[in-house]
């Protein structure tokens, strides 16, 4: 795995979580629009009729989805901590700072340029050096 691939893992996982949170919000909205069940006079005539309200399944799916997202969030926290520890081992403080801005805070190149008070081109030069000097943990 290259340095860039390793560092980008947290960004990609964060984006996956964001997409899944939006999907969860859509499920929650659907939960509010689900029709109730109508049993009418057929109760007791067929022992195979499911008497459970339809929205129960949706609520169970939402709960399962929340657990899945929580697991990914826990993984993201661990991954960011691991990446931060690896970045801290670098000697050059400017390279460390740039990698943290880019891969832990997901800052744009323009914002990093402003924060480091260097040109856009210099940011890319520092980034290239940082990737060369970064050691991917085993």
N, CA, C and O atoms as a GROMACS GRO file, in nm:
protein
  552
    1UNK      N    1   0.084  -0.117   0.000
    1UNK     CA    2   0.000   0.000   0.000
    1UNK      C    3   0.089   0.124   0.000
    1UNK      O    4   0.183   0.134   0.078
    2UNK      N    5   0.058   0.219  -0.087
    2UNK     CA    6   0.137   0.342  -0.093
    2UNK      C    7   0.098   0.433   0.023
    2UNK      O    8  -0.003   0.411   0.090
    3UNK      N    9   0.180   0.534   0.045
    3UNK     CA   10   0.153   0.630   0.152
    3UNK      C   11   0.019   0.700   0.127
    3UNK      O   12  -0.061   0.717   0.219
    4UNK      N   13  -0.003   0.740   0.003
    4UNK     CA   14  -0.127   0.811  -0.030
    4UNK      C   15  -0.249   0.722  -0.009
    4UNK      O   16  -0.351   0.769   0.043
    5UNK      N   17  -0.241   0.597  -0.049
    5UNK     CA   18  -0.352   0.504  -0.030
    5UNK      C   19  -0.381   0.484   0.119
    5UNK      O   20  -0.497   0.480   0.162
    6UNK      N   21  -0.275   0.471   0.196
    6UNK     CA   22  -0.290   0.451   0.340
    6UNK      C   23  -0.358   0.573   0.404
    6UNK      O   24  -0.453   0.560   0.481
    7UNK      N   25  -0.307   0.691   0.371
    7UNK     CA   26  -0.359   0.814   0.431
    7UNK      C   27  -0.503   0.843   0.387
    7UNK      O   28  -0.581   0.901   0.462
    8UNK      N   29  -0.536   0.803   0.266
    8UNK     CA   30  -0.668   0.833   0.210
    8UNK      C   31  -0.779   0.742   0.265
    8UNK      O   32  -0.897   0.768   0.243
    9UNK      N   33  -0.742   0.637   0.335
    9UNK     CA   34  -0.841   0.543   0.390
    9UNK      C   35  -0.945   0.613   0.478
    9UNK      O   36  -1.064   0.586   0.468
   10UNK      N   37  -0.898   0.703   0.565
   10UNK     CA   38  -0.989   0.772   0.657
   10UNK      C   39  -1.087   0.860   0.579
   10UNK      O   40  -1.205   0.866   0.612
   11UNK      N   41  -1.037   0.928   0.477
   11UNK     CA   42  -1.123   1.014   0.394
   11UNK      C   43  -1.233   0.931   0.328
   11UNK      O   44  -1.350   0.969   0.331
   12UNK      N   45  -1.195   0.819   0.268
   12UNK     CA   46  -1.292   0.735   0.199
   12UNK      C   47  -1.395   0.676   0.295
   12UNK      O   48  -1.513   0.670   0.263
   13UNK      N   49  -1.350   0.632   0.411
   13UNK     CA   50  -1.442   0.577   0.510
   13UNK      C   51  -1.537   0.686   0.560
   13UNK      O   52  -1.656   0.659   0.581
   14UNK      N   53  -1.486   0.807   0.579
   14UNK     CA   54  -1.569   0.919   0.621
   14UNK      C   55  -1.679   0.946   0.517
   14UNK      O   56  -1.794   0.970   0.553
   15UNK      N   57  -1.643   0.944   0.390
   15UNK     CA   58  -1.741   0.967   0.283
   15UNK      C   59  -1.846   0.855   0.280
   15UNK      O   60  -1.964   0.882   0.260
   16UNK      N   61  -1.803   0.730   0.301
   16UNK     CA   62  -1.898   0.618   0.306
   16UNK      C   63  -1.998   0.639   0.420
   16UNK      O   64  -2.118   0.617   0.403
   17UNK      N   65  -1.948   0.681   0.534
   17UNK     CA   66  -2.035   0.706   0.649
   17UNK      C   67  -2.135   0.817   0.617
   17UNK      O   68  -2.253   0.806   0.650
   18UNK      N   69  -2.087   0.923   0.553
   18UNK     CA   70  -2.177   1.034   0.518
   18UNK      C   71  -2.290   0.987   0.427
   18UNK      O   72  -2.405   1.027   0.445
   19UNK      N   73  -2.257   0.903   0.329
   19UNK     CA   74  -2.359   0.850   0.238
   19UNK      C   75  -2.459   0.764   0.315
   19UNK      O   76  -2.580   0.774   0.294
   20UNK      N   77  -2.409   0.679   0.402
   20UNK     CA   78  -2.497   0.590   0.478
   20UNK      C   79  -2.585   0.667   0.576
   20UNK      O   80  -2.698   0.627   0.602
   21UNK      N   81  -2.534   0.776   0.632
   21UNK     CA   82  -2.615   0.859   0.722
   21UNK      C   83  -2.730   0.922   0.643
   21UNK      O   84  -2.842   0.932   0.694
   22UNK      N   85  -2.703   0.965   0.520
   22UNK     CA   86  -2.810   1.021   0.436
   22UNK      C   87  -2.915   0.915   0.404
   22UNK      O   88  -3.035   0.943   0.405
   23UNK      N   89  -2.870   0.793   0.376
   23UNK     CA   90  -2.963   0.683   0.350
   23UNK      C   91  -3.047   0.654   0.475
   23UNK      O   92  -3.167   0.628   0.464
   24UNK      N   93  -2.984   0.661   0.591
   24UNK     CA   94  -3.056   0.638   0.717
   24UNK      C   95  -3.162   0.746   0.738
   24UNK      O   96  -3.273   0.716   0.782
   25UNK      N   97  -3.128   0.869   0.706
   25UNK     CA   98  -3.226   0.978   0.719
   25UNK      C   99  -3.345   0.953   0.627
   25UNK      O  100  -3.459   0.981   0.665
   26UNK      N  101  -3.320   0.901   0.506
   26UNK     CA  102  -3.429   0.870   0.415
   26UNK      C  103  -3.517   0.758   0.471
   26UNK      O  104  -3.640   0.763   0.460
   27UNK      N  105  -3.454   0.657   0.531
   27UNK     CA  106  -3.532   0.549   0.593
   27UNK      C  107  -3.619   0.603   0.706
   27UNK      O  108  -3.735   0.563   0.720
   28UNK      N  109  -3.564   0.694   0.784
   28UNK     CA  110  -3.641   0.751   0.894
   28UNK      C  111  -3.759   0.832   0.842
   28UNK      O  112  -3.867   0.829   0.900
   29UNK      N  113  -3.739   0.904   0.732
   29UNK     CA  114  -3.849   0.979   0.672
   29UNK      C  115  -3.957   0.883   0.622
   29UNK      O  116  -4.077   0.910   0.638
   30UNK      N  117  -3.915   0.772   0.563
   30UNK     CA  118  -4.011   0.673   0.514
   30UNK      C  119  -4.091   0.613   0.628
   30UNK      O  120  -4.209   0.581   0.613
   31UNK      N  121  -4.026   0.597   0.742
   31UNK     CA  122  -4.093   0.540   0.859
   31UNK      C  123  -4.218   0.621   0.895
   31UNK      O  124  -4.320   0.565   0.936
   32UNK      N  125  -4.208   0.751   0.879
   32UNK     CA  126  -4.321   0.838   0.912
   32UNK      C  127  -4.434   0.830   0.811
   32UNK      O  128  -4.545   0.874   0.840
   33UNK      N  129  -4.408   0.776   0.691
   33UNK     CA  130  -4.512   0.771   0.588
   33UNK      C  131  -4.571   0.633   0.571
   33UNK      O  132  -4.658   0.613   0.485
   34UNK      N  133  -4.527   0.537   0.649
   34UNK     CA  134  -4.576   0.399   0.636
   34UNK      C  135  -4.718   0.390   0.687
   34UNK      O  136  -4.750   0.441   0.795
   35UNK      N  137  -4.803   0.325   0.610
   35UNK     CA  138  -4.943   0.308   0.646
   35UNK      C  139  -4.955   0.203   0.758
   35UNK      O  140  -4.876   0.110   0.766
   36UNK      N  141  -5.053   0.221   0.841
   36UNK     CA  142  -5.083   0.121   0.942
   36UNK      C  143  -5.149  -0.001   0.878
   36UNK      O  144  -5.191   0.005   0.762
   37UNK      N  145  -5.157  -0.107   0.950
   37UNK     CA  146  -5.217  -0.228   0.895
   37UNK      C  147  -5.368  -0.229   0.923
   37UNK      O  148  -5.415  -0.172   1.021
   38UNK      N  149  -5.440  -0.296   0.835
   38UNK     CA  150  -5.584  -0.308   0.851
   38UNK      C  151  -5.616  -0.456   0.866
   38UNK      O  152  -5.595  -0.534   0.772
   39UNK      N  153  -5.666  -0.495   0.981
   39UNK     CA  154  -5.696  -0.635   1.005
   39UNK      C  155  -5.840  -0.670   0.968
   39UNK      O  156  -5.870  -0.785   0.936
   40UNK      N  157  -5.928  -0.573   0.973
   40UNK     CA  158  -6.067  -0.596   0.938
   40UNK      C  159  -6.128  -0.711   1.016
   40UNK      O  160  -6.098  -0.730   1.134
   41UNK      N  161  -6.213  -0.786   0.951
   41UNK     CA  162  -6.281  -0.896   1.017
   41UNK      C  163  -6.208  -1.028   1.000
   41UNK      O  164  -6.258  -1.132   1.043
   42UNK      N  165  -6.092  -1.027   0.939
   42UNK     CA  166  -6.023  -1.151   0.909
   42UNK      C  167  -5.937  -1.203   1.024
   42UNK      O  168  -5.876  -1.309   1.013
   43UNK      N  169  -5.933  -1.131   1.133
   43UNK     CA  170  -5.853  -1.175   1.248
   43UNK      C  171  -5.910  -1.305   1.302
   43UNK      O  172  -6.030  -1.318   1.325
   44UNK      N  173  -5.824  -1.398   1.320
   44UNK     CA  174  -5.863  -1.525   1.378
   44UNK      C  175  -5.906  -1.628   1.275
   44UNK      O  176  -5.923  -1.745   1.310
   45UNK      N  177  -5.926  -1.588   1.151
   45UNK     CA  178  -5.970  -1.685   1.052
   45UNK      C  179  -5.854  -1.760   0.989
   45UNK      O  180  -5.871  -1.874   0.946
   46UNK      N  181  -5.737  -1.698   0.984
   46UNK     CA  182  -5.620  -1.764   0.923
   46UNK      C  183  -5.504  -1.756   1.022
   46UNK      O  184  -5.456  -1.647   1.051
   47UNK      N  185  -5.458  -1.868   1.073
   47UNK     CA  186  -5.349  -1.865   1.172
   47UNK      C  187  -5.215  -1.821   1.111
   47UNK      O  188  -5.122  -1.791   1.186
   48UNK      N  189  -5.202  -1.817   0.978
   48UNK     CA  190  -5.076  -1.778   0.914
   48UNK      C  191  -5.066  -1.629   0.886
   48UNK      O  192  -4.965  -1.583   0.833
   49UNK      N  193  -5.168  -1.551   0.919
   49UNK     CA  194  -5.165  -1.407   0.896
   49UNK      C  195  -5.065  -1.343   0.993
   49UNK      O  196  -5.065  -1.372   1.112
   50UNK      N  197  -4.982  -1.257   0.938
   50UNK     CA  198  -4.885  -1.184   1.019
   50UNK      C  199  -4.958  -1.067   1.086
   50UNK      O  200  -5.004  -0.976   1.018
   51UNK      N  201  -4.967  -1.068   1.216
   51UNK     CA  202  -5.037  -0.964   1.290
   51UNK      C  203  -4.944  -0.851   1.333
   51UNK      O  204  -4.988  -0.757   1.399
   52UNK      N  205  -4.818  -0.859   1.295
   52UNK     CA  206  -4.721  -0.756   1.330
   52UNK      C  207  -4.741  -0.634   1.239
   52UNK      O  208  -4.758  -0.650   1.118
   53UNK      N  209  -4.738  -0.517   1.296
   53UNK     CA  210  -4.755  -0.394   1.218
   53UNK      C  211  -4.640  -0.381   1.117
   53UNK      O  212  -4.526  -0.412   1.151
   54UNK      N  213  -4.668  -0.336   0.993
   54UNK     CA  214  -4.565  -0.328   0.889
   54UNK      C  215  -4.447  -0.238   0.924
   54UNK      O  216  -4.334  -0.264   0.882
   55UNK      N  217  -4.472  -0.131   1.001
   55UNK     CA  218  -4.362  -0.039   1.032
   55UNK      C  219  -4.258  -0.099   1.127
   55UNK      O  220  -4.148  -0.046   1.140
   56UNK      N  221  -4.293  -0.210   1.192
   56UNK     CA  222  -4.198  -0.276   1.283
   56UNK      C  223  -4.075  -0.322   1.206
   56UNK      O  224  -3.963  -0.305   1.253
   57UNK      N  225  -4.095  -0.379   1.087
   57UNK     CA  226  -3.982  -0.424   1.006
   57UNK      C  227  -3.893  -0.307   0.967
   57UNK      O  228  -3.770  -0.319   0.967
   58UNK      N  229  -3.955  -0.195   0.934
   58UNK     CA  230  -3.877  -0.076   0.897
   58UNK      C  231  -3.795  -0.026   1.015
   58UNK      O  232  -3.678   0.010   0.999
   59UNK      N  233  -3.856  -0.025   1.131
   59UNK     CA  234  -3.783   0.019   1.252
   59UNK      C  235  -3.667  -0.075   1.281
   59UNK      O  236  -3.559  -0.030   1.320
   60UNK      N  237  -3.688  -0.204   1.263
   60UNK     CA  238  -3.579  -0.301   1.284
   60UNK      C  239  -3.466  -0.278   1.184
   60UNK      O  240  -3.349  -0.287   1.220
   61UNK      N  241  -3.500  -0.249   1.059
   61UNK     CA  242  -3.398  -0.222   0.957
   61UNK      C  243  -3.320  -0.094   0.990
   61UNK      O  244  -3.199  -0.088   0.972
   62UNK      N  245  -3.392   0.006   1.039
   62UNK     CA  246  -3.326   0.130   1.079
   62UNK      C  247  -3.228   0.102   1.192
   62UNK      O  248  -3.115   0.152   1.191
   63UNK      N  249  -3.270   0.023   1.289
   63UNK     CA  250  -3.184  -0.010   1.402
   63UNK      C  251  -3.059  -0.085   1.356
   63UNK      O  252  -2.949  -0.055   1.402
   64UNK      N  253  -3.076  -0.182   1.265
   64UNK     CA  254  -2.962  -0.256   1.210
   64UNK      C  255  -2.867  -0.162   1.134
   64UNK      O  256  -2.745  -0.174   1.146
   65UNK      N  257  -2.924  -0.071   1.058
   65UNK     CA  258  -2.844   0.025   0.982
   65UNK      C  259  -2.765   0.116   1.075
   65UNK      O  260  -2.649   0.148   1.049
   66UNK      N  261  -2.829   0.159   1.184
   66UNK     CA  262  -2.760   0.243   1.282
   66UNK      C  263  -2.641   0.170   1.343
   66UNK      O  264  -2.535   0.228   1.361
   67UNK      N  265  -2.660   0.041   1.376
   67UNK     CA  266  -2.549  -0.038   1.431
   67UNK      C  267  -2.435  -0.049   1.331
   67UNK      O  268  -2.318  -0.039   1.369
   68UNK      N  269  -2.467  -0.068   1.204
   68UNK     CA  270  -2.366  -0.077   1.099
   68UNK      C  271  -2.287   0.054   1.089
   68UNK      O  272  -2.165   0.052   1.079
   69UNK      N  273  -2.357   0.167   1.091
   69UNK     CA  274  -2.292   0.298   1.083
   69UNK      C  275  -2.206   0.321   1.207
   69UNK      O  276  -2.094   0.370   1.196
   70UNK      N  277  -2.257   0.285   1.325
   70UNK     CA  278  -2.178   0.300   1.449
   70UNK      C  279  -2.048   0.222   1.441
   70UNK      O  280  -1.943   0.271   1.485
   71UNK      N  281  -2.053   0.102   1.385
   71UNK     CA  282  -1.932   0.022   1.369
   71UNK      C  283  -1.831   0.091   1.278
   71UNK      O  284  -1.711   0.090   1.306
   72UNK      N  285  -1.880   0.151   1.170
   72UNK     CA  286  -1.790   0.222   1.079
   72UNK      C  287  -1.734   0.348   1.144
   72UNK      O  288  -1.618   0.382   1.121
   73UNK      N  289  -1.814   0.416   1.223
   73UNK     CA  290  -1.765   0.535   1.294
   73UNK      C  291  -1.654   0.496   1.392
   73UNK      O  292  -1.553   0.565   1.402
   74UNK      N  293  -1.674   0.385   1.463
   74UNK     CA  294  -1.570   0.337   1.555
   74UNK      C  295  -1.441   0.305   1.479
   74UNK      O  296  -1.332   0.336   1.525
   75UNK      N  297  -1.456   0.243   1.363
   75UNK     CA  298  -1.340   0.210   1.279
   75UNK      C  299  -1.272   0.338   1.232
   75UNK      O  300  -1.149   0.345   1.229
   76UNK      N  301  -1.350   0.440   1.196
   76UNK     CA  302  -1.294   0.567   1.151
   76UNK      C  303  -1.214   0.634   1.263
   76UNK      O  304  -1.105   0.687   1.238
   77UNK      N  305  -1.267   0.633   1.382
   77UNK     CA  306  -1.195   0.693   1.497
   77UNK      C  307  -1.062   0.621   1.518
   77UNK      O  308  -0.959   0.686   1.538
   78UNK      N  309  -1.064   0.489   1.515
   78UNK     CA  310  -0.941   0.411   1.532
   78UNK      C  311  -0.843   0.439   1.418
   78UNK      O  312  -0.723   0.455   1.442
   79UNK      N  313  -0.894   0.445   1.297
   79UNK     CA  314  -0.809   0.468   1.180
   79UNK      C  315  -0.745   0.605   1.184
   79UNK      O  316  -0.627   0.620   1.154
   80UNK      N  317  -0.822   0.707   1.221
   80UNK     CA  318  -0.766   0.843   1.232
   80UNK      C  319  -0.658   0.849   1.339
   80UNK      O  320  -0.556   0.916   1.321
   81UNK      N  321  -0.681   0.780   1.448
   81UNK     CA  322  -0.580   0.776   1.554
   81UNK      C  323  -0.453   0.708   1.505
   81UNK      O  324  -0.342   0.755   1.532
   82UNK      N  325  -0.469   0.599   1.434
   82UNK     CA  326  -0.355   0.526   1.379
   82UNK      C  327  -0.279   0.612   1.278
   82UNK      O  328  -0.156   0.617   1.280
   83UNK      N  329  -0.351   0.680   1.191
   83UNK     CA  330  -0.288   0.768   1.091
   83UNK      C  331  -0.217   0.883   1.160
   83UNK      O  332  -0.106   0.919   1.122
   84UNK      N  333  -0.281   0.942   1.260
   84UNK     CA  334  -0.220   1.053   1.333
   84UNK      C  335  -0.090   1.010   1.400
   84UNK      O  336   0.009   1.083   1.398
   85UNK      N  337  -0.089   0.891   1.458
   85UNK     CA  338   0.032   0.839   1.522
   85UNK      C  339   0.144   0.822   1.419
   85UNK      O  340   0.259   0.855   1.446
   86UNK      N  341   0.109   0.772   1.301
   86UNK     CA  342   0.209   0.753   1.196
   86UNK      C  343   0.262   0.888   1.146
   86UNK      O  344   0.382   0.902   1.120
   87UNK      N  345   0.173   0.986   1.133
   87UNK     CA  346   0.216   1.119   1.088
   87UNK      C  347   0.308   1.183   1.192
   87UNK      O  348   0.406   1.247   1.155
   88UNK      N  349   0.276   1.166   1.319
   88UNK     CA  350   0.357   1.226   1.426
   88UNK      C  351   0.501   1.176   1.426
   88UNK      O  352   0.590   1.243   1.480
   89UNK      N  353   0.526   1.061   1.367
   89UNK     CA  354   0.662   1.006   1.363
   89UNK      C  355   0.750   1.075   1.259
   89UNK      O  356   0.871   1.053   1.256
   90UNK      N  357   0.691   1.157   1.174
   90UNK     CA  358   0.768   1.226   1.070
   90UNK      C  359   0.852   1.337   1.133
   90UNK      O  360   0.812   1.398   1.232
   91UNK      N  361   0.968   1.362   1.074
   91UNK     CA  362   1.060   1.461   1.130
   91UNK      C  363   1.020   1.604   1.096
   91UNK      O  364   1.026   1.691   1.183
   92UNK      N  365   0.981   1.631   0.973
   92UNK     CA  366   0.953   1.766   0.928
   92UNK      C  367   0.814   1.811   0.975
   92UNK      O  368   0.713   1.750   0.940
   93UNK      N  369   0.810   1.918   1.054
   93UNK     CA  370   0.684   1.965   1.110
   93UNK      C  371   0.588   2.020   1.005
   93UNK      O  372   0.467   2.006   1.018
   94UNK      N  373   0.642   2.082   0.901
   94UNK     CA  374   0.558   2.137   0.795
   94UNK      C  375   0.490   2.023   0.718
   94UNK      O  376   0.372   2.033   0.683
   95UNK      N  377   0.563   1.917   0.691
   95UNK     CA  378   0.507   1.800   0.624
   95UNK      C  379   0.400   1.734   0.710
   95UNK      O  380   0.296   1.693   0.661
   96UNK      N  381   0.429   1.724   0.841
   96UNK     CA  382   0.331   1.666   0.935
   96UNK      C  383   0.202   1.746   0.933
   96UNK      O  384   0.092   1.690   0.924
   97UNK      N  385   0.216   1.877   0.941
   97UNK     CA  386   0.100   1.964   0.945
   97UNK      C  387   0.018   1.954   0.817
   97UNK      O  388  -0.104   1.947   0.821
   98UNK      N  389   0.086   1.952   0.705
   98UNK     CA  390   0.018   1.942   0.576
   98UNK      C  391  -0.061   1.810   0.567
   98UNK      O  392  -0.176   1.810   0.526
   99UNK      N  393   0.000   1.700   0.606
   99UNK     CA  394  -0.068   1.570   0.600
   99UNK      C  395  -0.190   1.567   0.692
   99UNK      O  396  -0.292   1.507   0.659
  100UNK      N  397  -0.177   1.631   0.808
  100UNK     CA  398  -0.291   1.636   0.900
  100UNK      C  399  -0.406   1.719   0.841
  100UNK      O  400  -0.522   1.679   0.847
  101UNK      N  401  -0.371   1.835   0.785
  101UNK     CA  402  -0.474   1.917   0.722
  101UNK      C  403  -0.544   1.841   0.610
  101UNK      O  404  -0.667   1.843   0.598
  102UNK      N  405  -0.466   1.775   0.528
  102UNK     CA  406  -0.521   1.709   0.408
  102UNK      C  407  -0.596   1.580   0.440
  102UNK      O  408  -0.707   1.560   0.392
  103UNK      N  409  -0.536   1.493   0.521
  103UNK     CA  410  -0.591   1.359   0.537
  103UNK      C  411  -0.671   1.337   0.666
  103UNK      O  412  -0.748   1.242   0.675
  104UNK      N  413  -0.653   1.422   0.764
  104UNK     CA  414  -0.732   1.407   0.886
  104UNK      C  415  -0.844   1.511   0.895
  104UNK      O  416  -0.951   1.484   0.950
  105UNK      N  417  -0.819   1.630   0.841
  105UNK     CA  418  -0.922   1.734   0.844
  105UNK      C  419  -0.991   1.751   0.709
  105UNK      O  420  -1.088   1.827   0.698
  106UNK      N  421  -0.943   1.680   0.606
  106UNK     CA  422  -1.001   1.685   0.471
  106UNK      C  423  -1.007   1.827   0.414
  106UNK      O  424  -1.105   1.865   0.350
  107UNK      N  425  -0.903   1.904   0.438
  107UNK     CA  426  -0.898   2.042   0.390
  107UNK      C  427  -0.862   2.045   0.241
  107UNK      O  428  -0.795   1.955   0.191
  108UNK      N  429  -0.908   2.147   0.173
  108UNK     CA  430  -0.874   2.165   0.031
  108UNK      C  431  -0.732   2.218   0.019
  108UNK      O  432  -0.674   2.268   0.116
  109UNK      N  433  -0.676   2.206  -0.101
  109UNK     CA  434  -0.540   2.256  -0.124
  109UNK      C  435  -0.534   2.407  -0.100
  109UNK      O  436  -0.435   2.458  -0.047
  110UNK      N  437  -0.638   2.476  -0.140
  110UNK     CA  438  -0.641   2.623  -0.121
  110UNK      C  439  -0.639   2.658   0.027
  110UNK      O  440  -0.567   2.749   0.069
  111UNK      N  441  -0.719   2.587   0.107
  111UNK     CA  442  -0.723   2.613   0.251
  111UNK      C  443  -0.589   2.581   0.317
  111UNK      O  444  -0.544   2.653   0.406
  112UNK      N  445  -0.527   2.473   0.273
  112UNK     CA  446  -0.396   2.436   0.328
  112UNK      C  447  -0.293   2.542   0.292
  112UNK      O  448  -0.210   2.580   0.375
  113UNK      N  449  -0.298   2.590   0.169
  113UNK     CA  450  -0.208   2.696   0.125
  113UNK      C  451  -0.223   2.818   0.214
  113UNK      O  452  -0.123   2.878   0.254
  114UNK      N  453  -0.346   2.855   0.245
  114UNK     CA  454  -0.373   2.969   0.332
  114UNK      C  455  -0.322   2.943   0.474
  114UNK      O  456  -0.256   3.028   0.534
  115UNK      N  457  -0.353   2.826   0.528
  115UNK     CA  458  -0.313   2.792   0.666
  115UNK      C  459  -0.161   2.789   0.684
  115UNK      O  460  -0.109   2.834   0.786
  116UNK      N  461  -0.091   2.738   0.583
  116UNK     CA  462   0.055   2.729   0.592
  116UNK      C  463   0.125   2.856   0.544
  116UNK      O  464   0.246   2.871   0.557
  117UNK      N  465   0.044   2.947   0.488
  117UNK     CA  466   0.096   3.074   0.437
  117UNK      C  467   0.203   3.051   0.329
  117UNK      O  468   0.310   3.113   0.331
  118UNK      N  469   0.171   2.962   0.235
  118UNK     CA  470   0.260   2.933   0.123
  118UNK      C  471   0.175   2.931  -0.005
  118UNK      O  472   0.052   2.930   0.001
  119UNK      N  473   0.242   2.931  -0.118
  119UNK     CA  474   0.170   2.930  -0.245
  119UNK      C  475   0.107   2.792  -0.269
  119UNK      O  476   0.144   2.692  -0.207
  120UNK      N  477   0.014   2.791  -0.361
  120UNK     CA  478  -0.054   2.667  -0.400
  120UNK      C  479   0.048   2.566  -0.452
  120UNK      O  480   0.040   2.447  -0.421
  121UNK      N  481   0.140   2.613  -0.531
  121UNK     CA  482   0.245   2.527  -0.588
  121UNK      C  483   0.335   2.469  -0.478
  121UNK      O  484   0.375   2.352  -0.484
  122UNK      N  485   0.367   2.551  -0.380
  122UNK     CA  486   0.452   2.506  -0.269
  122UNK      C  487   0.380   2.398  -0.187
  122UNK      O  488   0.444   2.304  -0.138
  123UNK      N  489   0.249   2.411  -0.171
  123UNK     CA  490   0.172   2.309  -0.099
  123UNK      C  491   0.189   2.174  -0.167
  123UNK      O  492   0.209   2.072  -0.101
  124UNK      N  493   0.181   2.173  -0.300
  124UNK     CA  494   0.196   2.046  -0.373
  124UNK      C  495   0.339   1.993  -0.365
  124UNK      O  496   0.360   1.871  -0.362
  125UNK      N  497   0.436   2.082  -0.361
  125UNK     CA  498   0.576   2.038  -0.346
  125UNK      C  499   0.596   1.976  -0.208
  125UNK      O  500   0.658   1.870  -0.196
  126UNK      N  501   0.544   2.042  -0.104
  126UNK     CA  502   0.556   1.988   0.032
  126UNK      C  503   0.482   1.854   0.042
  126UNK      O  504   0.529   1.761   0.107
  127UNK      N  505   0.366   1.846  -0.022
  127UNK     CA  506   0.288   1.722  -0.019
  127UNK      C  507   0.367   1.607  -0.081
  127UNK      O  508   0.370   1.497  -0.027
  128UNK      N  509   0.429   1.633  -0.195
  128UNK     CA  510   0.508   1.528  -0.262
  128UNK      C  511   0.622   1.482  -0.171
  128UNK      O  512   0.648   1.362  -0.159
  129UNK      N  513   0.690   1.577  -0.108
  129UNK     CA  514   0.799   1.542  -0.015
  129UNK      C  515   0.746   1.463   0.104
  129UNK      O  516   0.806   1.365   0.147
  130UNK      N  517   0.631   1.506   0.156
  130UNK     CA  518   0.573   1.439   0.272
  130UNK      C  519   0.536   1.295   0.239
  130UNK      O  520   0.559   1.204   0.320
  131UNK      N  521   0.479   1.273   0.121
  131UNK     CA  522   0.444   1.137   0.082
  131UNK      C  523   0.568   1.050   0.066
  131UNK      O  524   0.566   0.932   0.099
  132UNK      N  525   0.676   1.109   0.016
  132UNK     CA  526   0.802   1.034   0.002
  132UNK      C  527   0.862   1.000   0.137
  132UNK      O  528   0.924   0.895   0.153
  133UNK      N  529   0.844   1.088   0.235
  133UNK     CA  530   0.905   1.069   0.367
  133UNK      C  531   0.815   0.990   0.463
  133UNK      O  532   0.860   0.946   0.568
  134UNK      N  533   0.690   0.974   0.427
  134UNK     CA  534   0.595   0.905   0.515
  134UNK      C  535   0.620   0.754   0.511
  134UNK      O  536   0.639   0.696   0.405
  135UNK      N  537   0.621   0.693   0.629
  135UNK     CA  538   0.641   0.549   0.639
  135UNK      C  539   0.507   0.485   0.676
  135UNK      O  540   0.450   0.512   0.782
  136UNK      N  541   0.459   0.400   0.586
  136UNK     CA  542   0.333   0.330   0.610
  136UNK      C  543   0.356   0.224   0.717
  136UNK      O  544   0.443   0.138   0.702
  137UNK      N  545   0.276   0.228   0.826
  137UNK     CA  546   0.291   0.126   0.930
  137UNK      C  547   0.259  -0.014   0.879
  137UNK      O  548   0.176  -0.031   0.789
  138UNK      N  549   0.323  -0.110   0.936
  138UNK     CA  550   0.300  -0.250   0.896
  138UNK      C  551   0.175  -0.303   0.962
  138UNK      O  552   0.138  -0.419   0.941
   0.00000   0.00000   0.00000
